[in-house]
Amino acid sequence: MDSFFTSVSESFEKLGRDFKQAVDKIGSDYNRSTKVAQRAKTAKSCGIVSERDAGLTSFPEYVCELGERAKVVDISANRIGAIPDDIKHLTKTQKLNMSCNVIAAVPIALCVSLVNLKVLNLSRNKLRAVPTEIGSLTKLEELTLADNKINELPPTVSKLGKLTRLNLARNELEERSELDDQKKEDVSNPKNKISGLAYLGYCPNLQTLTLDGNPNLETLPTELGLCTKLTTLSCDDTKLKTIPNEILTGCVKLCNLSMKGTRVDVNLMRNTPGYDAFDERRVKSRNKQIAGNVLVGGLDDVVGENQKR
């Protein structure tokens, strides 16, 4: 008899727990929908979308419905897997942050329609390629593609005339130093695929280029020497063995060069044309930072301190 009452009691307790969980879920869903509605209302009035870390698994519909009213859109740190073609309605958006999601592809609609975009952050997603249409974003100033699986850039990146900052850290860019020009042209052979970094040489305003953590990057294209406004180049944790002469002589504003975790022989670099002028800028920049009490980190001054050969 006691076991019977115990069983009945446990059944009622379980029923109570299940009921409470159901009520809590209904309440949670209601609160979440209420918050979304409130954020949508706020975004409509001020043009700023803030859906960071909101537990989303799909692109919020109301964002595309904002159309020209949306100026800043942040949907980072969610689990969004795809960008809808309706994003084409955000023609006045200037800043778009979609980092820390699971996005596998960038739709053409984004590139050809968001013509006023200045800042685009797609870091920490599942991207394997950059669409050819990226060249349509002619007002783009900052592009962050770090922590994806991108292995090459399309030629159209050369059309990003206002681009100042590009972060390609921890991707799968590959450019091997032993390939001659004939092999590089044979792109039908996967082993001969090159990174496409050469096209960045035709981005006249590029100032910061981050290539850290691309494990198969053995060399840099000489075309990067055309970036006369480049001040910062970071190549940590790559297979680089040398920095092309053209970069040291052509990048006349380069003063921050980070090569930690590479096989670059700094002693040989000191005999490279353009090194003395670069070193003078490097020291001047460092002294200026010290005088201004600036704590330097990340892209700090490491030339001459690299222990790995």
N, C-alpha and C positions, 0 to 999 in steps of 0.2 A: 504493500500500500504506500509506504513511504517513497519507494522508487517511482510509483505512479505520479504522486504529487510533485516529486522533484522534476520528473520529465515534463509535466504540464507547466510547471513554473519556468523551466528553461525555455520552453516553446514560446511562452508569453514574453519572456525577456528578449528572445531573438526577434520576435515580431515587433516588439517595441523599438529595438535597435534598427531594424529594417525601415520601420516607419519614420524614425528620426532621420535616418540617412536620406530617405526620399524627400522629406520636408526640407532638409538642409540643401539638397541638390536643387530643388525648385527655387529656394531662396537665392542660392548662389547664381543660378542661371538668370533669375530676374535681376539681381544686382548687376550682373555682368552686362546684360542687355541694356539696363538703365544707364550704366557708365558709358557704353558704346554710343547710345543715343545722345548723351550729354557731350561726349567728345566730338561727335559729328556736328552738333549744334555750335560748339565752340569753334571748330575748324571752319565752319561756314561763315562765321562772323569775323574771324581774324586771319584766315588763310593759312593757318598752321595746323598740320595734322600730327598728333602725338600718340602713336600706338606702340611705343617701345615696350617690349616684354609684357605684352597683353594676352599671351596665351593663344595667339591666332594661328590657325592652320591654313588659312586662305586669305588672299588679299581682300581687305575690307571693301565692300561694294560702294559704300558712301564716298570713299575717297575719289574714285573715278567720276562720281556724280558731281563732285565739286567743280570739275572742269577748270576754267580759267581762274577761279577763286583761290585755288590751292597754290601757295607760293613755296611752302616748306613742308616736306612729307618725311616723317620718320616712322618706319614700321620695322625697325631693327629688333633683334633678339626675340624672334618668334619661331614658328615652324612652318613658314610659308614656303610652298614648293614651286609655285608658278606665278608669273606676272601676267595678268590678263591683257589682251589686246586693247581693252577699253582704257588702258593707261594713256592712250593717245590723246585723251581729252585734257590731260594736264599740261596744256600748252604754255602756261605761264609759270610753271614750277621752276624754281631756281636751285633748290637743294633737295636731293632725294637720297635718303639713307635706307638701304635695304640689307645692311650687313647682318651677319649672324642669323641666317635662315638656311633653307635647304634648296635654294633656287638653282635649277639645272641649266637654264638658258635665258638669254636676254632677248626679248621679242623685238622684231624689226620696228614695230610700232613705237616703241620707246625711243629708239634712235632717230627716227625720221620726224617725230611729232614734238618731242620735248626740246624744241629748238632754243629755249631760253635757259636750259639747264647749265649751271655753273659748277655745281658740286655733285658728284655721283659716287656713292660708296656701296660697293658690292662685295666687300671682303667677307671671308668666312662663309662661303656658300659652296655649291657643287658645280661651279662653272668649269667647262672644259674648253670653251672657245669664246673669242670675242667676235661679235658679228661684224661683217664688212661694213654695215651701215653706221658703225660707230663714228665714222668720219663726218656724219651729218651734224654731230653735236659741236658745231663750230664755236660756241660760246663757253664750252667746258674749260674750267680752270683747274679743277682738282679731280683726279680719278683714282680711286682706291680699289684694287682688285686682289689684294693680298689674301693668302690662305684659300686658294682654289686649286684647280688642276689644269690651269691654262698652259699650253705648250708652245704657242706661237701667237704673234700679233699680226693682224691683217695690214696690208699696205696702206689702207685708208687712215690709219692712225696719224699718218703724215699730214692730214688735213686739220688736225686739232691745233690750229694756229695760236690759240690763247692758253693752251695747257701749260701750267707752271709746275704742278706736282703730280707725280705718277708713282704709285706704290704697287709693285708686282712681287712683293716678298712671298716666299714659300709657295711657289707654283712649280710647274714642271718645264720651265723654259730650258731649251737645250741648244747650245751652239758650240760645236767642238772645233778646237784650234787646228786639228790635223787635216780637216777637209780643204781641198783646193777648190777654186772657183767652179770648176766643171762639176765636181761632186755636189757642191751646194745647189747648183741649178737643177740637179736631178732629184726633185722633191717627191718623185714617185716612189723612191726608196725611203722607207720610214727612218732608216739609219742616217740618212743625209738631211733630215729636216732641220731647219735653222729657226732661231727664235723670232725673227722679225724685228728685233730691237733696232736694226739699221734704219728702219723707217722713222724712228724717233729723232734721228738726226735732222729731220726736216720740220721739227716742231720748234720754231724760233724762240719761243718764250719759256721753254722747259728749264726749270731752276733746280728741282729736286727729283732724283731718280733713285728708287729703292729696289734692289734686286736680291736682297738677303734670302738665303735658304732655298735657292734654286740649285739642287745638288748636281745637276748635269751641265751647268753653265761653265764652260772651260775658257771662253774668251769673250771679248766684247767687240762689236763691229767698229771699224774705224770711223764710220759715219757719225758716231756719237760726238766726234770731234767738231762737228758742225754746230753743236749746241753751245753757242758763245755766251749764253746767259746761265749755263749750268753752274751752280755753286756747290751742290751736295750730291755725291755719288756714293751709295753704300752697297757693297757686294759681299757682306759677311757670309760665311758658311757656304761658299760656292767652290768650284774647282778651278777658279782663276789661277793662272800661273804668271800672268803679266798684264800690265795695262798698256794698251797700244799707244805708241808715240803720238798719234794724231789727237788723242784725248788730252794729253798733257799740253800739247802745243796749241790746239784749237779751242779748248774750253778755257778761255782767258779769265774767267771769273771763278773757276773751281778752287775752293779753299777747304772743303771738307771731303776727305776721301777715306772711307772705312773699308778695311780688307781683313778683318778678324776671321780666323778660321779658313784662310785660303793658303795657296802655295806661292804667292807672289814674293819674289826676292827683292826686298826693299833696297838692298845694297846695289843691285843692278839698276834699279829704277833711278838711283841718284845720278847715273851716267846717261840717262835718257834725255834727249832734247826736250826742253820745256819744264823739266823737273825743278830747276832752280827758281824759276818764276813762280811755279806752283807753290814751292816750299815757302817762299817769301810771303805769299798771300796767306798760306796756312798759319804761319807764325803770327802774322799781323792780326788775323781773325781771332786766333786764340788769345792773344794779349788783350784784344778789345773786349772779349767775353770776360776775361778775368777782371779787367778794369771796371766792367759794368756789373761785377758780382753775379755773373750768369753761371749757373751750374750746368755744365755740359754733360749730356748723357745720350746713349743710343748711337747717334751719328757723330761720335766724338773724334778727336784727333788721335789717330792710331798709327800714322805713317812713321816708320822707324822703330815701332814697338812690337811689330808682328813677329812672334816667335816661331810660327809654323812656316816651314819652307816647302 
